[in-house]
């Protein structure tokens, strides 16, 4: 990730439960486990993330 400190976001729907957090940097969506913030991160190209969300929304509307 870039040198500047990322701003991680967690869904407001997650409440106090553990979940994943997201940040956007360098043309990718970065995903990490809330319980292991210093652990591995997954970088997903924005185009793929957008496709993933559209598929989720499409499935939810069926």
C-alpha positions as MATLAB code, in Angstrom:
seq = 'XXXXXXXXXXXXXXXXXXXXXXXXXXXXXXXXXXXXXXXXXXXXXXXXXXXXXXXXXXXXXX';
ca = [
       0.000    0.000    0.000;
       1.026    3.605   -0.346;
       3.136    5.369    2.272;
       0.213    7.341    3.700;
      -1.793    5.723    6.479;
      -4.975    4.110    5.096;
      -8.415    4.822    6.529;
     -10.039    1.465    7.250;
     -13.825    1.200    7.260;
     -16.087   -1.368    8.867;
     -19.751   -1.802    8.008;
     -22.167   -0.093   10.362;
     -24.239   -3.294   10.119;
     -21.522   -5.318   11.830;
     -22.208   -3.865   15.281;
     -19.696   -5.178   17.803;
     -19.148   -8.416   15.905;
     -15.848   -9.223   14.264;
     -15.851   -8.804   10.531;
     -13.693   -7.460    7.734;
     -12.549   -3.898    7.142;
     -11.934   -2.183    3.798;
      -9.792    0.629    2.493;
      -9.164    1.954   -1.012;
      -5.620    2.601   -2.259;
      -3.672    2.291   -5.482;
      -6.620    1.170   -7.624;
      -7.455   -1.684   -5.269;
      -9.830   -2.455   -2.448;
      -7.843   -3.786    0.499;
      -9.547   -6.205    2.885;
      -8.383   -7.289    6.329;
      -9.743   -9.241    9.282;
     -10.868   -6.980   12.127;
      -9.566   -9.475   14.710;
      -6.080   -9.529   13.094;
      -5.414   -5.971   11.958;
      -1.660   -6.544   11.747;
      -2.097   -9.739    9.747;
      -2.458  -10.381    6.034;
      -4.412   -8.077    3.736;
      -6.069   -8.978    0.466;
      -5.844   -6.532   -2.452;
      -8.672   -6.774   -4.982;
      -8.655   -4.624   -8.142;
     -11.518   -2.109   -8.051;
     -13.034   -3.546  -11.254;
     -13.226   -7.016   -9.680;
     -14.651   -5.647   -6.433;
     -17.342   -3.778   -8.380;
     -18.224   -6.939  -10.317;
     -18.405   -8.895   -7.043;
     -20.787   -6.351   -5.467;
     -23.005   -6.264   -8.562;
     -23.281  -10.054   -8.467;
     -24.197   -9.961   -4.761;
     -26.835   -7.293   -5.340;
     -28.202   -9.155   -8.346;
     -28.503  -12.380   -6.356;
     -30.189  -10.541   -3.481;
     -32.798   -9.057   -5.833;
     -33.832  -12.393   -7.365;
];
